[in-house]
């Protein structure tokens, strides 16, 4: 059994959104007294999911 699927590069908008979310998560790691630090894991997780979905589905 052979399962194949094609990966597509993410659009620039999705890529830039994921980069911004990743940078915010990184800033939240080192700045402990901000709202960003409370959601740093979720910011990084959303950035990763956006990149994964945009490579799996074309036009996302």
C-alpha positions in Angstrom: 0.0 0.0 0.0 1.4 3.4 -1.0 0.1 6.5 0.5 1.3 9.8 -1.0 0.5 13.4 -0.4 2.0 16.6 -1.6 3.4 19.3 0.5 3.0 22.9 -0.5 5.0 25.9 0.8 3.0 28.2 3.2 1.8 31.5 1.9 3.8 34.5 2.9 1.0 35.8 5.2 0.8 32.5 7.1 4.6 32.4 7.3 4.8 35.9 8.7 2.0 35.4 11.2 3.8 32.2 12.5 7.1 34.1 12.7 5.4 36.9 14.7 3.7 34.4 17.1 7.0 32.6 17.6 8.8 35.8 18.4 6.1 36.8 20.8 6.4 33.4 22.5 10.2 33.9 22.7 9.8 37.3 24.3 7.2 35.9 26.7 9.8 33.4 27.9 12.2 36.1 29.1 9.7 38.8 30.1 8.0 37.3 33.1 5.6 40.0 34.1 3.6 40.4 30.9 0.4 38.9 29.5 2.5 37.3 26.7 4.4 35.2 29.3 1.1 33.6 30.4 0.3 32.4 26.8 3.8 31.7 25.5 3.2 28.0 25.0 -0.1 28.6 23.2 1.5 31.2 20.9 4.2 28.8 19.9 1.7 25.9 19.5 -0.6 28.0 17.2 2.5 29.1 15.2 3.5 25.5 14.7 0.0 24.3 13.8 -0.4 27.1 11.3 2.8 26.1 9.5 1.9 22.4 9.5 -1.6 23.1 8.2 -0.3 25.4 5.5 2.1 22.9 4.2 -0.5 20.1 4.2 -3.3 22.0 2.5 -2.8 24.2 -0.5 -4.4 27.6 -0.4 -4.4 27.8 3.4 
